[in-house]
């Protein structure tokens, strides 16, 4: 099993390979995100080891079993990683489709108002 830092480095290497396959070169923003992505991936790996060693639940003093804190943190770290990964442009599409739809909606409204004003 790879050490705790190899997981993040491996993930970043795969991302860079995917970008290269699409003829893309990471820019400075991407490179800075790679460090954060690698750190989060390494943290997830360490949390996974903790859960594997200690179990998914822990027992409180009063005897109630609760979800281990590492499970919760791992879930949060995975969500953060997914958000960061979705921000990378690895297929050559730099435009956000949500923002594109919003801009298109604004232009449609603008053009409709313009037609109404000028009777065109």
N, CA, C and O of each residue as an XYZ file, in Angstrom:
480
protein
N       0.856     -1.188      0.000
C       0.000      0.000      0.000
C       0.893      1.239      0.000
O       1.880      1.283      0.734
N       0.554      2.277     -0.835
C       1.398      3.456     -0.901
C       1.366      4.232      0.406
O       0.415      4.146      1.183
N       2.452      5.007      0.629
C       2.461      5.815      1.840
C       1.448      6.942      1.710
O       0.852      7.124      0.648
N       1.250      7.696      2.781
C       0.201      8.706      2.826
C       0.339      9.830      1.815
O      -0.662     10.434      1.431
N       1.572     10.129      1.370
C       1.736     11.222      0.414
C       1.690     10.738     -1.028
O       1.481     11.537     -1.941
N       1.879      9.455     -1.243
C       1.879      8.921     -2.606
C       0.486      8.962     -3.224
O       0.354      9.074     -4.442
N      -0.536      8.876     -2.410
C      -1.909      8.884     -2.921
C      -2.208     10.212     -3.607
O      -2.687     10.235     -4.740
N      -1.931     11.301     -2.932
C      -2.177     12.623     -3.510
C      -1.316     12.879     -4.732
O      -1.792     13.418     -5.731
N      -0.049     12.495     -4.655
C       0.847     12.682     -5.797
C       0.377     11.859     -6.992
O       0.454     12.313     -8.134
N      -0.106     10.658     -6.730
C      -0.619      9.814     -7.810
C      -1.861     10.409     -8.455
O      -2.011     10.375     -9.676
N      -2.742     10.950     -7.639
C      -3.953     11.578     -8.158
C      -3.599     12.770     -9.050
O      -4.145     12.920    -10.143
N      -2.692     13.605     -8.579
C      -2.275     14.772     -9.363
C      -1.619     14.329    -10.666
O      -1.858     14.928    -11.714
N      -0.802     13.293    -10.609
C      -0.149     12.783    -11.824
C      -1.199     12.309    -12.835
O      -1.061     12.559    -14.033
N      -2.242     11.631    -12.361
C      -3.306     11.171    -13.270
C      -4.069     12.348    -13.871
O      -4.452     12.306    -15.040
N      -4.291     13.390    -13.086
C      -4.980     14.576    -13.597
C      -4.142     15.236    -14.693
O      -4.666     15.613    -15.741
N      -2.849     15.372    -14.447
C      -1.964     15.986    -15.439
C      -1.922     15.142    -16.709
O      -1.896     15.686    -17.813
N      -1.915     13.825    -16.562
C      -1.955     12.937    -17.737
C      -3.249     13.136    -18.524
O      -3.225     13.192    -19.753
N      -4.375     13.242    -17.823
C      -5.662     13.479    -18.494
C      -5.644     14.805    -19.251
O      -6.125     14.895    -20.380
N      -5.082     15.830    -18.611
C      -5.000     17.127    -19.274
C      -4.131     17.031    -20.519
O      -4.484     17.569    -21.569
N      -3.002     16.350    -20.409
C      -2.096     16.200    -21.559
C      -2.778     15.434    -22.688
O      -2.573     15.746    -23.861
N      -3.581     14.442    -22.346
C      -4.303     13.667    -23.362
C      -5.269     14.548    -24.148
O      -5.592     14.242    -25.296
N      -5.731     15.632    -23.543
C      -6.624     16.578    -24.221
C      -5.843     17.765    -24.792
O      -6.435     18.745    -25.245
N      -4.513     17.670    -24.768
C      -3.682     18.737    -25.310
C      -3.642     19.980    -24.450
O      -3.427     21.080    -24.958
N      -3.847     19.820    -23.152
C      -3.873     20.962    -22.241
C      -2.654     20.961    -21.334
O      -2.097     19.914    -21.006
N      -2.264     22.142    -20.947
C      -1.167     22.335    -20.001
C      -1.749     23.016    -18.769
O      -2.481     23.996    -18.907
N      -1.447     22.528    -17.570
C      -1.982     23.187    -16.364
C      -1.468     24.621    -16.257
O      -0.288     24.883    -16.488
N      -2.355     25.540    -15.908
C      -1.919     26.910    -15.673
C      -1.563     27.076    -14.197
O      -1.632     26.122    -13.422
N      -1.184     28.291    -13.817
C      -0.750     28.529    -12.433
C      -1.868     28.222    -11.441
O      -1.615     27.667    -10.372
N      -3.104     28.582    -11.792
C      -4.250     28.298    -10.913
C      -4.396     26.799    -10.694
O      -4.593     26.343     -9.568
N      -4.297     26.030    -11.789
C      -4.392     24.578    -11.679
C      -3.289     24.029    -10.788
O      -3.538     23.176     -9.937
N      -2.070     24.519    -10.986
C      -0.934     24.010    -10.200
C      -1.103     24.289     -8.705
O      -0.718     23.472     -7.869
N      -1.670     25.429     -8.379
C      -1.923     25.724     -6.970
C      -3.020     24.819     -6.418
O      -2.947     24.377     -5.271
N      -4.033     24.546     -7.232
C      -5.091     23.627     -6.802
C      -4.545     22.210     -6.622
O      -5.012     21.472     -5.755
N      -3.557     21.829     -7.438
C      -2.985     20.491     -7.327
C      -2.423     20.234     -5.933
O      -2.560     19.130     -5.406
N      -1.790     21.241     -5.330
C      -1.247     21.073     -3.980
C      -2.359     20.803     -2.977
O      -2.235     19.927     -2.122
N      -3.446     21.561     -3.088
C      -4.573     21.375     -2.175
C      -5.234     20.022     -2.420
O      -5.590     19.315     -1.477
N      -5.396     19.667     -3.693
C      -5.995     18.375     -4.048
C      -5.157     17.234     -3.484
O      -5.702     16.286     -2.919
N      -3.839     17.318     -3.634
C      -2.960     16.271     -3.117
C      -3.056     16.173     -1.598
O      -3.104     15.074     -1.046
N      -3.084     17.322     -0.923
C      -3.196     17.317      0.544
C      -4.507     16.671      0.997
O      -4.522     15.876      1.937
N      -5.598     17.017      0.325
C      -6.896     16.441      0.708
C      -6.913     14.941      0.440
O      -7.408     14.170      1.262
N      -6.378     14.524     -0.702
C      -6.336     13.088     -1.012
C      -5.505     12.343      0.026
O      -5.877     11.246      0.443
N      -4.392     12.923      0.446
C      -3.558     12.303      1.479
C      -4.293     12.236      2.813
O      -4.204     11.243      3.535
N      -5.016     13.300      3.130
C      -5.791     13.325      4.375
C      -6.874     12.254      4.354
O      -7.092     11.573      5.356
N      -7.553     12.101      3.222
C      -8.577     11.064      3.092
C      -7.958      9.684      3.298
O      -8.551      8.827      3.953
N      -6.778      9.470      2.744
C      -6.086      8.188      2.907
C      -5.788      7.924      4.389
O      -6.005      6.816      4.881
N      -5.292      8.941      5.093
C      -4.985      8.780      6.520
C      -6.259      8.531      7.334
O      -6.272      7.693      8.235
N      -7.307      9.252      7.015
C      -8.584      9.039      7.711
C      -9.112      7.635      7.449
O      -9.665      6.997      8.345
N      -8.942      7.158      6.225
C      -9.357      5.797      5.894
C      -8.619      4.762      6.711
O      -9.205      3.772      7.148
N      -7.319      4.990      6.921
C      -6.537      4.070      7.752
C      -7.018      4.097      9.197
O      -7.087      3.059      9.855
N      -7.353      5.294      9.691
C      -7.863      5.416     11.060
C      -9.170      4.652     11.208
O      -9.371      3.936     12.188
N     -10.057      4.807     10.233
C     -11.344      4.106     10.280
C     -11.119      2.599     10.193
O     -11.780      1.830     10.890
N     -10.193      2.180      9.343
C      -9.910      0.746      9.214
C      -9.372      0.179     10.526
O      -9.708     -0.945     10.900
N      -8.536      0.952     11.228
C      -7.955      0.485     12.495
C      -8.946      0.534     13.658
O      -8.993     -0.376     14.486
N      -9.742      1.614     13.709
C     -10.587      1.848     14.880
C     -12.060      1.539     14.665
O     -12.828      1.511     15.627
N     -12.467      1.309     13.430
C     -13.863      1.014     13.138
C     -14.656      2.251     12.783
O     -14.213      3.378     13.003
N     -15.842      2.023     12.226
C     -16.697      3.131     11.780
C     -17.499      3.752     12.919
O     -18.049      4.842     12.767
N     -17.566      3.072     14.047
C     -18.297      3.617     15.189
C     -17.395      3.618     16.408
O     -16.384      2.919     16.469
N     -17.792      4.421     17.364
C     -17.112      4.458     18.647
C     -18.199      4.479     19.722
O     -19.331      4.889     19.463
N     -17.853      4.043     20.902
C     -18.839      3.965     21.988
C     -18.562      5.088     22.986
O     -17.437      5.262     23.456
N     -19.604      5.836     23.291
C     -19.485      6.912     24.274
C     -19.437      6.340     25.687
O     -19.658      5.147     25.892
N     -19.148      7.194     26.649
C     -19.065      6.747     28.054
C     -20.361      6.128     28.535
O     -20.349      5.201     29.345
N     -21.490      6.642     28.036
C     -22.769      6.099     28.488
C     -23.166      4.833     27.717
O     -24.262      4.307     27.912
N     -22.287      4.351     26.851
C     -22.530      3.095     26.158
C     -23.183      3.219     24.784
O     -23.386      2.214     24.102
N     -23.512      4.443     24.374
C     -24.146      4.616     23.063
C     -23.098      4.585     21.955
O     -22.066      5.252     22.041
N     -23.379      3.800     20.913
C     -22.458      3.829     19.762
C     -22.785      5.027     18.857
O     -23.951      5.322     18.597
N     -21.753      5.696     18.393
C     -21.913      6.828     17.464
C     -20.909      6.670     16.333
O     -19.933      5.929     16.449
N     -21.161      7.368     15.254
C     -20.248      7.332     14.114
C     -18.915      7.935     14.529
O     -18.868      8.981     15.177
N     -17.845      7.274     14.155
C     -16.496      7.753     14.458
C     -16.278      9.106     13.788
O     -16.703      9.312     12.652
N     -15.633     10.005     14.469
C     -15.371     11.341     13.933
C     -14.583     11.310     12.628
O     -14.758     12.181     11.776
N     -13.723     10.317     12.466
C     -12.939     10.209     11.235
C     -13.831      9.901     10.032
O     -13.518     10.310      8.914
N     -14.930      9.192     10.246
C     -15.864      8.891      9.153
C     -16.507     10.188      8.673
O     -16.617     10.430      7.472
N     -16.923     11.006      9.612
C     -17.551     12.280      9.279
C     -16.553     13.181      8.557
O     -16.881     13.788      7.537
N     -15.349     13.265      9.086
C     -14.329     14.111      8.469
C     -13.956     13.609      7.082
O     -13.710     14.408      6.178
N     -13.912     12.302      6.908
C     -13.604     11.732      5.605
C     -14.685     12.127      4.590
O     -14.376     12.460      3.446
N     -15.933     12.089      5.010
C     -17.040     12.495      4.136
C     -16.898     13.962      3.730
O     -17.101     14.307      2.566
N     -16.552     14.818      4.680
C     -16.370     16.237      4.385
C     -15.193     16.470      3.442
O     -15.268     17.289      2.526
N     -14.105     15.738      3.680
C     -12.925     15.878      2.821
C     -13.216     15.403      1.395
O     -12.733     15.990      0.427
N     -14.005     14.341      1.277
C     -14.377     13.852     -0.060
C     -15.218     14.885     -0.792
O     -15.038     15.087     -1.993
N     -16.127     15.538     -0.093
C     -16.956     16.571     -0.717
C     -16.082     17.744     -1.173
O     -16.280     18.283     -2.262
N     -15.124     18.130     -0.342
C     -14.210     19.217     -0.714
C     -13.368     18.826     -1.927
O     -13.145     19.641     -2.822
N     -12.904     17.582     -1.954
C     -12.105     17.104     -3.079
C     -12.931     17.103     -4.361
O     -12.444     17.515     -5.414
N     -14.158     16.651     -4.277
C     -15.030     16.630     -5.458
C     -15.251     18.048     -5.985
O     -15.254     18.268     -7.196
N     -15.434     18.994     -5.091
C     -15.635     20.384     -5.510
C     -14.394     20.928     -6.202
O     -14.501     21.597     -7.229
N     -13.227     20.650     -5.655
C     -11.983     21.114     -6.281
C     -11.770     20.462     -7.642
O     -11.375     21.123     -8.602
N     -12.033     19.165     -7.716
C     -11.840     18.461     -8.982
C     -12.793     18.975    -10.054
O     -12.428     19.053    -11.227
N     -14.011     19.323     -9.656
C     -14.969     19.828    -10.641
C     -14.555     21.202    -11.158
O     -15.002     21.619    -12.227
N     -13.711     21.905    -10.417
C     -13.236     23.219    -10.846
C     -12.105     23.162    -11.843
O     -11.764     24.175    -12.454
N     -11.514     21.988    -12.017
C     -10.424     21.848    -12.975
C     -10.991     21.671    -14.374
O     -12.038     21.053    -14.564
N     -10.289     22.218    -15.338
C     -10.698     22.063    -16.734
C      -9.762     21.056    -17.387
O      -8.683     21.413    -17.859
N     -10.183     19.789    -17.411
C      -9.311     18.758    -17.987
C      -9.779     18.303    -19.353
O      -9.195     17.385    -19.930
N     -10.827     18.929    -19.885
C     -11.307     18.527    -21.208
C     -11.296     19.680    -22.204
O     -11.843     19.557    -23.300
N     -10.684     20.788    -21.837
C     -10.592     21.918    -22.751
C     -11.772     22.861    -22.689
O     -11.775     23.879    -23.382
N     -12.758     22.562    -21.896
C     -13.923     23.423    -21.758
C     -13.718     24.331    -20.553
O     -13.836     23.883    -19.412
N     -13.416     25.594    -20.793
C     -13.163     26.521    -19.696
C     -14.421     27.216    -19.212
O     -14.406     27.865    -18.167
N     -15.510     27.090    -19.958
C     -16.721     27.808    -19.591
C     -17.613     26.959    -18.691
O     -17.827     25.771    -18.930
N     -18.116     27.601    -17.665
C     -19.011     26.952    -16.720
C     -20.404     26.888    -17.345
O     -20.963     27.933    -17.681
N     -20.987     25.689    -17.513
C     -22.288     25.591    -18.173
C     -23.413     26.322    -17.435
O     -24.341     26.823    -18.070
N     -23.341     26.386    -16.123
C     -24.372     27.106    -15.354
C     -24.299     28.595    -15.670
O     -25.322     29.245    -15.885
N     -23.083     29.126    -15.696
C     -22.911     30.543    -16.008
C     -23.275     30.823    -17.459
O     -23.804     31.890    -17.770
N     -22.998     29.880    -18.346
C     -23.362     30.044    -19.747
C     -24.885     30.138    -19.909
O     -25.381     30.988    -20.649
N     -25.621     29.265    -19.216
C     -27.082     29.310    -19.274
C     -27.608     30.626    -18.712
O     -28.534     31.215    -19.270
N     -27.022     31.086    -17.611
C     -27.462     32.353    -17.011
C     -27.233     33.512    -17.973
O     -28.096     34.376    -18.122
N     -26.082     33.533    -18.619
C     -25.790     34.592    -19.586
C     -26.753     34.521    -20.766
O     -27.240     35.546    -21.242
N     -27.023     33.317    -21.228
C     -27.958     33.148    -22.342
C     -29.347     33.645    -21.964
O     -30.013     34.289    -22.775
N     -29.788     33.357    -20.754
C     -31.090     33.819    -20.274
C     -31.141     35.343    -20.238
O     -32.139     35.946    -20.633
N     -30.067     35.959    -19.764
C     -30.019     37.426    -19.728
C     -30.100     38.010    -21.132
O     -30.814     38.987    -21.358
N     -29.377     37.421    -22.072
C     -29.397     37.932    -23.443
C     -30.764     37.760    -24.085
O     -31.216     38.640    -24.817
N     -31.419     36.656    -23.825
C     -32.762     36.451    -24.378
C     -33.699     37.536    -23.845
O     -34.464     38.123    -24.610
N     -33.643     37.803    -22.546
C     -34.488     38.840    -21.951
C     -34.130     40.216    -22.512
O     -35.016     41.020    -22.802
N     -32.848     40.483    -22.663
C     -32.377     41.756    -23.201
C     -32.886     41.951    -24.631
O     -33.406     43.011    -24.977
N     -32.728     40.919    -25.448
C     -33.167     41.015    -26.845
C     -34.689     41.142    -26.955
O     -35.191     41.855    -27.824
N     -35.429     40.447    -26.069
C     -36.888     40.564    -26.078
C     -37.307     41.978    -25.711
O     -38.213     42.536    -26.330
N     -36.667     42.556    -24.721
C     -36.985     43.934    -24.316
C     -36.639     44.910    -25.431
O     -37.374     45.869    -25.670
N     -35.540     44.673    -26.104
C     -35.114     45.528    -27.207
C     -36.117     45.464    -28.367
O     -36.458     46.491    -28.954
N     -36.582     44.261    -28.690
C     -37.591     44.107    -29.745
C     -38.875     44.812    -29.351
O     -39.517     45.450    -30.186
N     -39.259     44.699    -28.073
C     -40.479     45.354    -27.607
C     -40.371     46.855    -27.663
O     -41.351     47.536    -27.965
N     -39.189     47.391    -27.375
C     -38.999     48.828    -27.353
C     -38.991     49.409    -28.777
O     -39.543     50.483    -29.017
N     -38.372     48.702    -29.700
C     -38.230     49.203    -31.055
C     -39.231     48.601    -32.027
O     -39.256     48.975    -33.199
N     -40.061     47.668    -31.552
C     -41.091     47.078    -32.394
C     -40.548     46.215    -33.512
O     -41.206     46.031    -34.536
N     -39.390     45.701    -33.329
C     -38.780     44.891    -34.391
C     -39.171     43.447    -34.314
O     -38.737     42.645    -35.140
